[in-house]
Amino acid sequence: MSPKGVGYLKVVIFCLSLFPAANLLQGALSNALGTNPVETLIRDTGDWALRFLLIGLALTPLRNLTGQAQLMRFRRMLGLFAFFYAFIHLSIYIGLDKYLYWDDILEDIIKRPFITIGMLAFLCLVPLAVTSTNGMIRRLGGRRWQKLHKSVYFIAIAGVIHFMMLVKKDLTEPLLYAFVLLLLLLARVPSIKRVTQRTAKA
């Protein structure tokens, strides 16, 4: 794919990535989010944060399988959209669900394990977003930057656990996310990675 084609595709992916947020905003303005719109906003933005994390993690196995190195050019943008939706998710919880009552928020973090795990995942996501620029990569050095960004595996695992603990009853959807994440992690096992790379070259 030519650099111009990659540029066009980035614009398309950017617009598509904004669509869930625009759809939720439209639903909120038209009062179409159900009987508990705040809960819907929190749930859906959390879902999209996790989806973007998994999509970003899927790029490396797809590159190994297809041999299309250009796929990696979209990883940073998808990671930033994961942060974007996670930030909205947290902001709605703090601002619209808890009304900035910090004592209640702190009590939730201490007493509700799924909130604790979710907060920890978000705090770990912040340094990845902050260091996503080319300038920060140069300042940190490639090796240190890569080591820092490997924490995305922990973040994704924490995100899935957060979702599973939140749902409690019907675990079908969070278990699906867990299965996808397991496949993405297994694809990074050296022996499996070599098989996919050989498949791409065949």
Secondary structure, 3 states (H helix, E strand, C coil): CCHHHHHHHHHHHHHHHHHHHHHHHHHHHCCCCCCCHHHHHHHHHHHHHHHHHHHHHHHHHHHHHHCCHHHHHHHHHHHHHHHHHHHHHHHHHHHHHCCCCHHHHHHHHHHCHHHHHHHHHHHHHHHHHHCCCHHHHHHHCHHHHHHHHCCHHHHHHHHHHHHHHHHCCCCHHHHHHHHHHHHHHHCCCHHHHHHHHHHHHC
